[in-house]
Amino acid sequence: MTLVKSSPPPKAQPRKDAPINAEYQEKAKALLRDMIEGDYAMLAEKLNAMGIEITARGLENKISRGGFSAAFLLQCRDALGLQVIR
């Protein structure tokens, strides 16, 4: 019995690197910026009150990268007292 070596499977690419995600990251950033109306310090204070430790600068960086989770977006919505995401 001889064993045949097969080639390894292709290396998986992270979905976050898919080009289509750039469009949606921009939409998420714009949505969150609209929700806070540019007041990062206010949102940071409200998130901290919920137990989510983040500075205004850290929040600004996170939003500018646009790669935040849906959970973070919902946490921001709740911190702001918003019921519906437009």
VMD Tcl script that builds the backbone (N, CA, C; Angstrom):
set m [mol new atoms 258]
animate dup $m
set s [atomselect $m all]
$s set {name element resname resid chain x y z} {
  {N N MET 1 A 0.836 -1.159 0.000}
  {CA C MET 1 A 0.000 0.000 0.000}
  {C C MET 1 A 0.893 1.238 0.000}
  {N N THR 2 A 0.716 2.085 -0.984}
  {CA C THR 2 A 1.485 3.318 -1.066}
  {C C THR 2 A 0.593 4.507 -0.742}
  {N N LEU 3 A 1.168 5.408 -0.006}
  {CA C LEU 3 A 0.432 6.619 0.352}
  {C C LEU 3 A 0.749 7.713 -0.655}
  {N N VAL 4 A -0.277 8.376 -1.093}
  {CA C VAL 4 A -0.107 9.481 -2.029}
  {C C VAL 4 A -0.210 10.779 -1.245}
  {N N LYS 5 A 0.810 11.578 -1.408}
  {CA C LYS 5 A 0.782 12.872 -0.722}
  {C C LYS 5 A -0.079 13.831 -1.530}
  {N N SER 6 A -0.985 14.453 -0.840}
  {CA C SER 6 A -1.791 15.473 -1.519}
  {C C SER 6 A -1.288 16.842 -1.088}
  {N N SER 7 A -1.588 17.810 -1.899}
  {CA C SER 7 A -1.148 19.160 -1.556}
  {C C SER 7 A -2.012 19.691 -0.415}
  {N N PRO 8 A -1.456 20.556 0.390}
  {CA C PRO 8 A -2.225 21.093 1.505}
  {C C PRO 8 A -3.364 21.982 0.981}
  {N N PRO 9 A -4.405 22.127 1.753}
  {CA C PRO 9 A -5.498 22.999 1.305}
  {C C PRO 9 A -5.019 24.444 1.238}
  {N N PRO 10 A -5.683 25.268 0.440}
  {CA C PRO 10 A -5.265 26.671 0.362}
  {C C PRO 10 A -5.449 27.358 1.713}
  {N N LYS 11 A -4.587 28.296 1.981}
  {CA C LYS 11 A -4.658 29.019 3.240}
  {C C LYS 11 A -5.920 29.886 3.242}
  {N N ALA 12 A -6.665 29.792 4.319}
  {CA C ALA 12 A -7.904 30.560 4.433}
  {C C ALA 12 A -7.590 32.039 4.579}
  {N N GLN 13 A -8.357 32.850 3.889}
  {CA C GLN 13 A -8.224 34.307 4.005}
  {C C GLN 13 A -9.282 34.813 4.969}
  {N N PRO 14 A -8.915 35.695 5.877}
  {CA C PRO 14 A -9.920 36.233 6.798}
  {C C PRO 14 A -10.993 36.991 6.019}
  {N N ARG 15 A -12.241 36.769 6.408}
  {CA C ARG 15 A -13.327 37.460 5.715}
  {C C ARG 15 A -13.237 38.958 5.879}
  {N N LYS 16 A -12.676 39.413 6.993}
  {CA C LYS 16 A -12.595 40.855 7.210}
  {C C LYS 16 A -11.723 41.543 6.167}
  {N N ASP 17 A -10.864 40.778 5.481}
  {CA C ASP 17 A -10.003 41.356 4.453}
  {C C ASP 17 A -10.660 41.389 3.078}
  {N N ALA 18 A -11.865 40.865 2.956}
  {CA C ALA 18 A -12.551 40.846 1.664}
  {C C ALA 18 A -12.857 42.280 1.236}
  {N N PRO 19 A -12.629 42.599 -0.042}
  {CA C PRO 19 A -12.850 43.970 -0.524}
  {C C PRO 19 A -14.253 44.513 -0.261}
  {N N ILE 20 A -15.257 43.660 -0.305}
  {CA C ILE 20 A -16.620 44.152 -0.084}
  {C C ILE 20 A -16.800 44.704 1.319}
  {N N ASN 21 A -15.989 44.226 2.262}
  {CA C ASN 21 A -16.132 44.693 3.637}
  {C C ASN 21 A -15.756 46.159 3.798}
  {N N ALA 22 A -14.879 46.683 2.965}
  {CA C ALA 22 A -14.487 48.092 3.061}
  {C C ALA 22 A -15.704 48.998 2.923}
  {N N GLU 23 A -16.586 48.662 2.010}
  {CA C GLU 23 A -17.806 49.451 1.799}
  {C C GLU 23 A -18.666 49.456 3.067}
  {N N TYR 24 A -18.810 48.294 3.678}
  {CA C TYR 24 A -19.655 48.195 4.858}
  {C C TYR 24 A -18.992 48.778 6.095}
  {N N GLN 25 A -17.674 48.733 6.161}
  {CA C GLN 25 A -16.978 49.385 7.266}
  {C C GLN 25 A -17.194 50.890 7.196}
  {N N GLU 26 A -17.169 51.446 5.992}
  {CA C GLU 26 A -17.431 52.886 5.823}
  {C C GLU 26 A -18.854 53.228 6.248}
  {N N LYS 27 A -19.806 52.375 5.895}
  {CA C LYS 27 A -21.199 52.607 6.292}
  {C C LYS 27 A -21.351 52.542 7.809}
  {N N ALA 28 A -20.683 51.582 8.438}
  {CA C ALA 28 A -20.762 51.441 9.896}
  {C C ALA 28 A -20.145 52.653 10.590}
  {N N LYS 29 A -19.002 53.122 10.081}
  {CA C LYS 29 A -18.364 54.307 10.658}
  {C C LYS 29 A -19.291 55.512 10.550}
  {N N ALA 30 A -19.871 55.706 9.373}
  {CA C ALA 30 A -20.764 56.848 9.153}
  {C C ALA 30 A -21.987 56.766 10.066}
  {N N LEU 31 A -22.540 55.575 10.211}
  {CA C LEU 31 A -23.706 55.381 11.068}
  {C C LEU 31 A -23.376 55.740 12.514}
  {N N LEU 32 A -22.276 55.232 13.009}
  {CA C LEU 32 A -21.902 55.504 14.396}
  {C C LEU 32 A -21.566 56.977 14.597}
  {N N ARG 33 A -20.889 57.575 13.644}
  {CA C ARG 33 A -20.570 59.010 13.754}
  {C C ARG 33 A -21.844 59.849 13.761}
  {N N ASP 34 A -22.818 59.452 12.942}
  {CA C ASP 34 A -24.105 60.163 12.952}
  {C C ASP 34 A -24.798 60.001 14.298}
  {N N MET 35 A -24.712 58.814 14.880}
  {CA C MET 35 A -25.364 58.546 16.158}
  {C C MET 35 A -24.789 59.420 17.273}
  {N N ILE 36 A -23.479 59.662 17.242}
  {CA C ILE 36 A -22.861 60.423 18.340}
  {C C ILE 36 A -22.668 61.899 18.003}
  {N N GLU 37 A -22.914 62.254 16.763}
  {CA C GLU 37 A -22.774 63.647 16.323}
  {C C GLU 37 A -21.408 64.223 16.693}
  {N N GLY 38 A -20.362 63.398 16.578}
  {CA C GLY 38 A -18.991 63.843 16.800}
  {C C GLY 38 A -18.568 63.981 18.251}
  {N N ASP 39 A -19.432 63.646 19.199}
  {CA C ASP 39 A -19.104 63.814 20.614}
  {C C ASP 39 A -18.563 62.504 21.197}
  {N N TYR 40 A -17.285 62.238 20.930}
  {CA C TYR 40 A -16.643 61.012 21.381}
  {C C TYR 40 A -16.557 60.951 22.904}
  {N N ALA 41 A -16.305 62.097 23.533}
  {CA C ALA 41 A -16.169 62.132 24.995}
  {C C ALA 41 A -17.484 61.738 25.664}
  {N N MET 42 A -18.594 62.212 25.120}
  {CA C MET 42 A -19.900 61.886 25.683}
  {C C MET 42 A -20.166 60.387 25.579}
  {N N LEU 43 A -19.897 59.799 24.414}
  {CA C LEU 43 A -20.129 58.369 24.247}
  {C C LEU 43 A -19.188 57.562 25.129}
  {N N ALA 44 A -17.932 57.972 25.217}
  {CA C ALA 44 A -16.975 57.260 26.079}
  {C C ALA 44 A -17.456 57.269 27.526}
  {N N GLU 45 A -17.971 58.393 27.973}
  {CA C GLU 45 A -18.476 58.499 29.345}
  {C C GLU 45 A -19.659 57.551 29.557}
  {N N LYS 46 A -20.558 57.496 28.600}
  {CA C LYS 46 A -21.734 56.631 28.719}
  {C C LYS 46 A -21.350 55.148 28.650}
  {N N LEU 47 A -20.382 54.813 27.797}
  {CA C LEU 47 A -19.920 53.428 27.720}
  {C C LEU 47 A -19.235 53.025 29.019}
  {N N ASN 48 A -18.427 53.927 29.577}
  {CA C ASN 48 A -17.761 53.646 30.851}
  {C C ASN 48 A -18.783 53.409 31.955}
  {N N ALA 49 A -19.880 54.157 31.936}
  {CA C ALA 49 A -20.930 53.975 32.938}
  {C C ALA 49 A -21.579 52.598 32.812}
  {N N MET 50 A -21.540 52.025 31.611}
  {CA C MET 50 A -22.086 50.681 31.377}
  {C C MET 50 A -21.070 49.589 31.737}
  {N N GLY 51 A -19.835 49.989 32.043}
  {CA C GLY 51 A -18.796 49.016 32.364}
  {C C GLY 51 A -17.871 48.705 31.203}
  {N N ILE 52 A -18.003 49.452 30.118}
  {CA C ILE 52 A -17.137 49.272 28.944}
  {C C ILE 52 A -16.067 50.355 29.015}
  {N N GLU 53 A -14.864 49.955 29.403}
  {CA C GLU 53 A -13.795 50.929 29.615}
  {C C GLU 53 A -13.166 51.335 28.294}
  {N N ILE 54 A -13.309 52.621 27.964}
  {CA C ILE 54 A -12.718 53.172 26.749}
  {C C ILE 54 A -12.585 54.678 26.924}
  {N N THR 55 A -11.511 55.236 26.392}
  {CA C THR 55 A -11.315 56.678 26.440}
  {C C THR 55 A -11.918 57.296 25.182}
  {N N ALA 56 A -12.089 58.598 25.207}
  {CA C ALA 56 A -12.608 59.299 24.021}
  {C C ALA 56 A -11.662 59.092 22.843}
  {N N ARG 57 A -10.365 59.146 23.101}
  {CA C ARG 57 A -9.375 58.952 22.035}
  {C C ARG 57 A -9.416 57.512 21.514}
  {N N GLY 58 A -9.525 56.555 22.417}
  {CA C GLY 58 A -9.630 55.156 22.014}
  {C C GLY 58 A -10.876 54.912 21.187}
  {N N LEU 59 A -11.959 55.554 21.573}
  {CA C LEU 59 A -13.215 55.440 20.839}
  {C C LEU 59 A -13.073 56.032 19.444}
  {N N GLU 60 A -12.447 57.191 19.367}
  {CA C GLU 60 A -12.223 57.834 18.063}
  {C C GLU 60 A -11.382 56.941 17.155}
  {N N ASN 61 A -10.351 56.322 17.712}
  {CA C ASN 61 A -9.502 55.419 16.927}
  {C C ASN 61 A -10.285 54.193 16.463}
  {N N LYS 62 A -11.059 53.621 17.357}
  {CA C LYS 62 A -11.846 52.417 17.030}
  {C C LYS 62 A -12.821 52.718 15.898}
  {N N ILE 63 A -13.488 53.870 15.980}
  {CA C ILE 63 A -14.452 54.231 14.950}
  {C C ILE 63 A -13.752 54.546 13.640}
  {N N SER 64 A -12.625 55.223 13.688}
  {CA C SER 64 A -11.927 55.574 12.448}
  {C C SER 64 A -11.407 54.344 11.719}
  {N N ARG 65 A -11.045 53.286 12.461}
  {CA C ARG 65 A -10.626 52.034 11.817}
  {C C ARG 65 A -11.809 51.343 11.163}
  {N N GLY 66 A -12.985 51.470 11.772}
  {CA C GLY 66 A -14.204 50.916 11.193}
  {C C GLY 66 A -14.365 49.423 11.332}
  {N N GLY 67 A -13.457 48.750 11.985}
  {CA C GLY 67 A -13.538 47.301 12.099}
  {C C GLY 67 A -14.159 46.831 13.396}
  {N N PHE 68 A -15.018 47.642 13.989}
  {CA C PHE 68 A -15.620 47.254 15.260}
  {C C PHE 68 A -16.734 46.237 15.036}
  {N N SER 69 A -17.080 45.539 16.100}
  {CA C SER 69 A -18.072 44.464 16.006}
  {C C SER 69 A -19.494 45.016 16.026}
  {N N ALA 70 A -20.412 44.180 15.596}
  {CA C ALA 70 A -21.828 44.522 15.682}
  {C C ALA 70 A -22.217 44.694 17.149}
  {N N ALA 71 A -21.623 43.890 18.020}
  {CA C ALA 71 A -21.908 43.998 19.448}
  {C C ALA 71 A -21.523 45.393 19.955}
  {N N PHE 72 A -20.385 45.905 19.507}
  {CA C PHE 72 A -19.953 47.235 19.931}
  {C C PHE 72 A -20.920 48.293 19.407}
  {N N LEU 73 A -21.373 48.153 18.189}
  {CA C LEU 73 A -22.337 49.097 17.625}
  {C C LEU 73 A -23.623 49.102 18.459}
  {N N LEU 74 A -24.084 47.924 18.847}
  {CA C LEU 74 A -25.296 47.838 19.662}
  {C C LEU 74 A -25.062 48.396 21.067}
  {N N GLN 75 A -23.869 48.204 21.613}
  {CA C GLN 75 A -23.544 48.779 22.919}
  {C C GLN 75 A -23.599 50.305 22.849}
  {N N CYS 76 A -23.070 50.855 21.762}
  {CA C CYS 76 A -23.108 52.312 21.578}
  {C C CYS 76 A -24.548 52.793 21.454}
  {N N ARG 77 A -25.344 52.056 20.703}
  {CA C ARG 77 A -26.753 52.416 20.540}
  {C C ARG 77 A -27.448 52.435 21.904}
  {N N ASP 78 A -27.218 51.405 22.702}
  {CA C ASP 78 A -27.837 51.348 24.027}
  {C C ASP 78 A -27.323 52.465 24.934}
  {N N ALA 79 A -26.039 52.738 24.878}
  {CA C ALA 79 A -25.458 53.808 25.700}
  {C C ALA 79 A -26.098 55.153 25.363}
  {N N LEU 80 A -26.434 55.333 24.104}
  {CA C LEU 80 A -27.039 56.590 23.658}
  {C C LEU 80 A -28.550 56.609 23.867}
  {N N GLY 81 A -29.119 55.475 24.288}
  {CA C GLY 81 A -30.553 55.413 24.522}
  {C C GLY 81 A -31.368 55.371 23.245}
  {N N LEU 82 A -30.755 54.889 22.166}
  {CA C LEU 82 A -31.461 54.814 20.893}
  {C C LEU 82 A -32.160 53.465 20.769}
  {N N GLN 83 A -33.325 53.474 20.215}
  {CA C GLN 83 A -34.095 52.241 20.049}
  {C C GLN 83 A -33.892 51.612 18.678}
  {N N VAL 84 A -33.807 52.414 17.655}
  {CA C VAL 84 A -33.753 51.919 16.287}
  {C C VAL 84 A -32.521 52.477 15.609}
  {N N ILE 85 A -31.850 51.632 14.851}
  {CA C ILE 85 A -30.738 52.113 14.031}
  {C C ILE 85 A -31.315 52.485 12.673}
  {N N ARG 86 A -31.056 53.712 12.261}
  {CA C ARG 86 A -31.587 54.188 10.978}
  {C C ARG 86 A -30.724 53.746 9.842}
}
mol reanalyze $m
mol bondsrecalc $m
mol representation Tube
mol addrep $m
